[in-house]
């Protein structure tokens, strides 16, 4: 049976991220990236700078578990 990542809570997703599950990170990213960017953009008054800051945050979160070719590294190269 396949996991439905959107239905998992944050704690379960983080546990899966610790097990190198890049789909769990993608689910967490999709859940929090847009609202975090909006929130930070209010304070920075620059949406693109907020996007970069939040993207860097997710890179740091994924960093200890990232492997070459991982979902996050592919996604980051597309936005570089």
N, C-alpha and C positions, 0 to 999 in steps of 0.2 A: 504494500500500500504506500502511496506517495504522500509526502507531507504537504499540507497546505500552510505555507509559511505565513500568509497573511492572517491566519487565525491564531498563530502562536503569540504568547505574550512576550514582552521584552526579555524577561529572565530566561525563558526557553531559547530565544534567538541568540542571546549572548552565550549561553552554554554551547549551542551549536557552532557559533563562531570560534569558540575556543577549541573546537574539534575540527577546525579548518573548513567549515561549511560556508562556502562563498555565497550560496543562495540565501542563507540566513542573514548575512551582511547586506545583501541586496534588498531583502525584505525590510530590514531596519533602516537602511538608507532611504528606500522609497517612502517609508512611514514618516521619517523625521526631516529629511532634507528640505522639502518645500516650506514647512512652517518655521524651521530654524532660520532659513534664508530670509524669510519675511521679518522675523523678529530681529535678527541682527541688522538687517538693512535699515530698520527704523533708527537704530542707534548710530550706525555708520553713515546713514544718508547716501548710501551707494550700494545698489543691489548687486552689481557684478563683484564688488569687493566682498560682500557678504557671501556670495556663492563660493568664491575662492576660499574664504576662511572656513566655511562649513565643509567644503570638499577636503581641505587639509586636515580638518578634525577627523573625518572618516578615514583618511589615509593613515593617520596616527593610530586610530582604533584598530584598523586592519593590519597595520604594519608588522606587529609581532607574529602574525599568522600567515602573512602573505607569502605566496610562492610565485616564482616566475610564471607568467601566463595566467595568473589568477584573474577572476572577474574584475576585481577592483583595479588592478594594474592596466587591464585592457580598457576599462572605462576611463581611467585617468588619462591615458594616452590620447583618447579620442577628444578630450576636452582641453588638451594642452595647446 
